[in-house]
Amino acid sequence: MTDLSTWQAPPAPGDMPLQGRYARLEPLSAEAHAALLFRAFEGHDAVWDYLPYGPFHSAAAYHRWAKEMARQDDPHFYAIKDLETGQYGGVASYLRIFPALGSIELGHINLSPQLQKTRAATEAFYLILKWAFEHGYRRFEWKCDAGNIGSRRAAQRLGLSYEGVFRQHMIVKGKNRDTAWFAAIDQEWPALQQAFEVWLDPGNFDAAGQQKESLADLTRLVRVTGDPALLP
């Protein structure tokens, strides 16, 4: 049994942005970000399918939602800026933040089509993971609708281990939701960080921007368990 008698609780996320090479995460501000994010999401209603809110069909409605989210400490939202395009293209948040237990979750992820499958999107998740583990969190969680294969694939690609499905866990938009659980722990972070840094290195991409090594291949050996829903 691990001795935690000298372990100290980490801080809650604060108001500082998270800065990377390809992405910058800024604490969500309705005034600074809502109009730009609404424009990025507009016309792409499918990105809201697995979220408990949305789509928003007016900039004013999205602004009200962003203002409400921005005033909360948990969830703690960030707006994601792609530094290669200069555009804000999505949001993500920490939630279920329990410093006393050393546990924190990533959720409320919503990426516009222009941000999906970009280096900025991957680096955004890396920056969120990095902040949590470098500030002393012991456990980092990702939960998603079990029917959202894209989210399950993303969690595994990032190196998070599959921990099972909670059946009939929620009712979302009038439908049952079984929830798939994924997590990484602090002992796994050094190897995961190395995998991310190899993937994010500019030398990992050719002149056309195509990756040479995939992140899923780099994180495969770190994961304790794989998701059976993603087996060939």
VENNOR-V876518 format. One line per field, one symbol per residue. ss: DSSP state (A for helix, B for strand, O for the rest). psi: psi as a letter, one per 30 degrees, with the letter a starting at -180 (. if undefined). Layout:
# VENNOR-V876518
ss: ???
psi: ???
This chain:
# VENNOR-V876518
ss: OOOOOOOOOOOOOOOOOBBOOOBBBBBOOAAAAAAAAAAAAOOOAAAAOOOOOOOOOOAAAAAAAAAAAAOOOOOBBBBBBBOOOOBBBBBBBBBBBBOOOOBBBBBBBBBOOOOOOOAAAAAAAAAAAAAAAAOOOOBBBBBBBOOOAAAAAAAAAOOOBBBBBBBBBBBBOOBBBBBBBBBBBAAAAAAAAAAAAAAAOAAABOOOOOBOOOAAAAAOOOOOOOOAAAOO
psi: kkjgfgkkklllkagkljkaeflkkkkkkeeefeeeeeeefkgiffffeglglllkgkeeeeeeeeeeeffkfjljkkkkkjfefgkkgllllklhjieffhkllkahkjkleffkhleeeeeeeeeeeeeeefggkfkklkklkffieeeeeeeeefgkkkgakjkheljkhglkjkkkklllleffeeeeeeeeeeefkffgkafggkkekkeeeefefekekljffgk.
